Amino acid sequence: MSGPDQESRTHLADRPGCDEDLRAEAWVAWRDDLIADGRSVDDAMYWLDVAFVQPCPEDT
């Protein structure tokens, strides 16, 4: 398997919950791709907000 190790992937996945500006920028880029592909933006936004983004580990 190539790519970051598990610790690095976990750190990267935590970042959107810790950095609101980063999360907003990622959403804009992803939203544009979803729209271009004709996919549901509402379902993706729900997934991002509820299922993916967790509270910042430093806040828990």
C-alpha positions in Angstrom: 0.0 0.0 0.0 1.3 3.4 -0.8 0.4 6.7 0.8 0.5 8.0 4.3 0.7 5.7 7.3 -2.3 5.3 9.6 -1.2 8.0 12.1 -0.8 10.5 9.2 -4.2 9.6 7.7 -5.9 10.0 11.1 -4.2 13.4 11.6 -5.3 14.5 8.1 -8.9 13.3 8.6 -9.0 15.3 11.9 -8.0 18.6 10.4 -11.4 19.6 8.9 -12.9 19.4 12.4 -10.1 21.6 13.8 -9.9 24.2 11.0 -13.1 25.7 9.8 -11.4 27.6 6.9 -9.8 24.4 5.6 -13.2 22.6 5.8 -14.9 25.3 3.9 -12.3 25.3 1.2 -12.5 21.5 0.9 -16.2 21.7 0.7 -16.1 24.2 -2.2 -13.7 22.1 -4.2 -15.7 18.9 -3.5 -19.1 20.6 -4.2 -17.9 21.8 -7.6 -16.9 18.2 -8.5 -20.2 16.8 -7.3 -22.1 19.4 -9.3 -20.1 18.6 -12.4 -20.8 14.9 -12.0 -24.5 15.5 -11.4 -24.4 14.1 -7.9 -26.4 15.1 -4.8 -24.8 18.0 -3.0 -27.2 17.8 -0.1 -26.3 14.1 0.7 -22.6 14.9 0.5 -22.9 17.9 2.8 -24.8 15.8 5.3 -22.1 13.1 5.2 -19.3 15.7 5.6 -21.0 17.5 8.5 -22.4 14.5 10.4 -20.5 11.3 9.4 -17.0 12.5 8.5 -16.0 15.6 10.4 -15.5 14.9 14.1 -14.8 17.4 16.8 -11.3 18.5 17.0 -9.4 16.0 19.3 -8.0 19.0 21.2 -11.6 20.1 22.0 -12.7 16.7 23.5 
